Amino acid sequence: MITPIHPGEILKEEFMIPFGLSANKLAELIGVPTNRVTSIINGKRAITADTALRLSAAFDTTPEFWMNLQDHFDLSIAKQIKRPKIKAVEVPREMAMA
């Protein structure tokens, strides 16, 4: 099993380090509490729509970039943890045609 990469790791490695930004400085720039940034880069917190908008403005990306990273991470975790526990569901034929 491959461990998916949390968006916070990408934020740190691909954006903060190259720009020489600490968590404190980034938080100040985007107008959020420092603990939000540190929780994200430590993989303890998800990137919300609000944070995606702020990061996109700071790094000239799109909010969709950040949300897609988070969605991909969340889905990868769900596939690994929940998929084996989810029973196969057979949809009645009349429902499938609707």
C-alpha positions in Angstrom: 0.0 0.0 0.0 1.3 3.4 -1.0 0.7 6.2 1.5 -0.9 9.2 -0.3 0.8 12.5 0.0 -1.0 15.0 2.2 -1.6 18.4 0.5 0.3 20.0 3.4 3.5 18.2 2.4 3.1 19.7 -1.1 2.4 23.1 0.3 5.6 22.9 2.4 8.0 21.3 -0.1 6.8 22.9 -3.3 5.8 26.3 -2.1 6.9 27.3 1.3 10.5 26.1 1.1 11.2 27.5 -2.3 9.7 30.9 -1.3 11.5 30.9 2.0 8.3 31.0 4.0 7.8 29.9 7.6 4.4 28.8 8.8 4.2 32.1 10.7 5.0 34.2 7.7 2.6 32.3 5.4 -0.2 32.6 8.0 0.4 36.3 8.2 0.4 36.7 4.4 -2.8 34.8 3.9 -4.6 36.1 7.0 -5.1 32.9 9.0 -3.9 31.7 12.4 -0.5 30.1 12.4 -1.9 26.9 13.9 -4.0 26.5 10.7 -0.9 26.5 8.5 1.2 24.3 10.9 -1.7 21.8 11.2 -2.0 21.6 7.4 1.8 21.1 6.8 1.9 18.5 9.5 -0.9 16.6 7.8 -3.3 17.1 10.7 -5.8 19.4 9.0 -7.4 19.4 5.6 -7.3 22.3 3.2 -10.7 23.9 3.2 -12.3 26.0 0.4 -11.4 29.2 2.4 -7.8 28.1 2.7 -7.7 27.1 -1.0 -8.8 30.6 -2.0 -6.1 32.2 0.2 -3.3 29.9 -1.0 -4.3 30.4 -4.6 -4.0 34.2 -4.2 -0.7 33.8 -2.4 0.9 31.5 -4.9 -0.9 32.5 -8.2 -2.5 29.1 -8.5 -6.2 28.2 -8.7 -8.3 27.2 -5.7 -9.2 24.1 -7.6 -5.5 23.1 -7.5 -5.6 23.0 -3.7 -9.0 21.4 -3.5 -8.1 18.7 -6.0 -5.0 17.9 -3.9 -7.2 17.5 -0.9 -9.9 15.5 -2.7 -7.3 13.2 -4.1 -5.8 12.6 -0.7 -9.2 12.1 1.0 -10.3 9.6 -1.7 -7.0 7.7 -1.5 -7.4 7.3 2.2 -11.0 6.2 1.9 -10.1 3.6 -0.7 -7.5 2.1 1.5 -9.5 2.1 4.7 -13.2 2.0 3.8 -13.4 0.2 0.5 -12.6 -3.2 1.9 -15.4 -2.7 4.5 -18.1 -1.6 2.0 -20.3 -4.4 0.8 -21.1 -4.7 -2.8 -24.5 -3.2 -3.6 -26.7 -4.5 -6.3 -28.9 -1.8 -7.7 -32.4 -3.0 -8.7 -32.7 -3.0 -12.5 -35.6 -0.5 -12.4 -33.6 2.0 -10.4 -30.6 1.7 -12.7 -32.7 2.6 -15.7 -34.1 5.8 -14.1 
